[in-house]
Amino acid sequence: MLREREAGMMSAYVFVWTKVGRGKMLAQQIAKLPGVKLADCCWGRPDVVVFAEVTDAKALDGLVVGGIAKVRDVEATETHLVLAS
């Protein structure tokens, strides 16, 4: 997916593993978090793929560690920074 980022923004894909059968509901919850641009439930693993745009690394940490990872039934996350698009 080619996207044009806003100046000064940091983009990342966050892969989310959930408890069985919880992907769709968790994608809907995660989509409401500030900085999340897209949260899709997927068939297979990971269960949810999130695209996020935030101002800096501290905001990304807050989103992933302080937000996504704390959603009930999230088992694990893996974050990939977008270097260029």
Residue pairs with C-beta under 8 A, 6 or more apart in sequence:
1 51
2 85
3 11
3 51
3 85
4 85
5 11
5 53
5 82
5 85
6 53
8 55
9 53
9 54
9 55
10 53
10 54
10 55
10 56
10 57
10 59
10 60
10 81
10 82
11 51
11 52
11 53
11 81
11 82
11 85
12 51
12 52
12 54
12 60
12 64
12 79
12 80
12 81
12 82
13 49
13 50
13 51
13 52
13 79
13 80
13 82
14 49
14 50
14 51
14 52
14 63
14 64
14 68
14 77
14 78
14 79
14 80
15 46
15 48
15 49
15 50
15 77
15 78
15 79
15 80
16 26
16 30
16 46
16 47
16 48
16 49
16 50
16 68
16 74
16 76
16 77
17 45
17 46
17 47
17 74
17 75
17 76
17 77
18 26
18 47
18 48
18 73
18 74
18 75
19 73
19 75
22 47
22 73
23 41
23 42
23 47
23 48
24 41
26 41
26 47
26 48
26 71
26 73
26 74
27 39
27 40
27 41
27 48
28 39
29 71
30 36
30 39
30 48
30 50
30 67
30 68
30 71
31 38
31 39
33 63
33 67
33 68
34 63
34 67
35 52
35 53
35 54
35 59
35 60
35 63
36 50
36 51
36 52
36 63
37 51
37 52
37 53
38 49
38 50
38 51
39 48
39 49
39 50
39 51
40 48
40 49
40 50
41 47
41 48
42 48
42 49
46 78
50 68
52 60
52 63
54 60
54 63
60 79
64 77
64 79
68 74
68 77
69 77
